[in-house]
């Protein structure tokens, strides 16, 4: 289960990627830029949610 520590960063990577994609679409006047920004917001929020949840589980497992 150690791989779960690193999979949270995949969400962060996708969030940054879709932010970049959204800005490219805005600069090229593409009308679907809002979808890229929505996916970026979801991915970044999932990063923080998973990070907080992993911390809770780690703290719970440490208690005697």
N, C-alpha and C positions, 0 to 999 in steps of 0.2 A: 504494500500500500504506500510505499515511499514515492511512487510515481505521481500520486495525487498532489504532492507538494509542487510539482513542476507543471502539472496540467493547468493550474490556475493562470500561469503566465501565457498560455496559449490564448486565453480570452483577452488578455491585455494586448497581445500581438494583433489579434483580429480587430480589436477596437481601434488601435492606431492605424491599421491598414485601411479600415473603412472610413475613418476620418480623412485620411489622405485621398482616398477614392472620391469621397464626397466633395472635397475642395477642388479636385480636378474636374468633376462634373459641373460644379458651379461655374468654374472659369471657362468651360466650354459650352455653357448655356444648355446643358442637358436637363431635362425636366424630371429625371428620377433621382436627383441628388438627395432628396429627403429620405429615400429608402436607405441609402448608405449611412446617413447620419443616424437614422433610427437603429440600424443594426449596430453601429458603433456605440451608441448609448446603452443598448442591451448588453453588448459584450463587456463594456467597461463596468457596468453595474454587476454583472455576473462575476467578474474578477473580484470585486470588493466583497460580494456576498460569499463566494467560495472561500476567500481568505479568512473572513470572520468566522465562518462555520468550521473551518479546519482548526482555527485557534480554540474555539469552544470545545471541540472534540479532544484536542490535545490537552487542554486544561482538565477536562473531565476524566481522562485516562490517568492523569498524574495524581489525582486525589486518592488517598488510601481508602 
